Amino acid sequence: SYARRAVASTITASVNDIILGVSGTAAIEIRLPSAGDYSAGQFFTVKDESGAANTKNITIKASGSQTIDGQTSIILESPHAAVNIYSDGTSKFFIY
């Protein structure tokens, strides 16, 4: 089994997070630690558990000038959306 962390407001993720289950009453921002804090290939999932991402967007932001698939942030904006993200262990995140 994987550890699940409930997210109901803006947070900074931890390298120990595996599943971030998001449900809140407003838009939420998830800030990522540096990609270098993760092991190469280490992954995690962000999931809209409430089904409200279309009206309460979930923004996932990389640290500093780091990127997620070339972007400094990504937005989940569909009901029940999810994204799997992994780190290169140095300076970038990727969606898979």
BELDA-V339359 format. One record per residue. N is the residue number from 1. D_LAST is the distance of its C-alpha to the last C-alpha in whole Angstrom. Layout:
n->{N/N}
d_last->{D_LAST/D_LAST}
This chain:
n->{1/2/3/4/5/6/7/8/9/10/11/12/13/14/15/16/17/18/19/20/21/22/23/24/25/26/27/28/29/30/31/32/33/34/35/36/37/38/39/40/41/42/43/44/45/46/47/48/49/50/51/52/53/54/55/56/57/58/59/60/61/62/63/64/65/66/67/68/69/70/71/72/73/74/75/76/77/78/79/80/81/82/83/84/85/86/87/88/89/90/91/92/93/94/95/96}
d_last->{20/18/20/19/20/22/22/24/25/23/22/21/18/19/18/19/17/14/15/16/18/19/22/25/28/27/24/22/20/18/19/17/19/19/16/18/19/16/16/14/11/12/9/10/10/12/14/17/19/22/21/23/20/21/25/23/20/18/17/15/17/16/19/22/21/17/14/11/10/13/15/17/15/13/15/14/18/17/19/17/14/11/8/6/6/7/11/12/15/17/17/13/10/6/4/0}
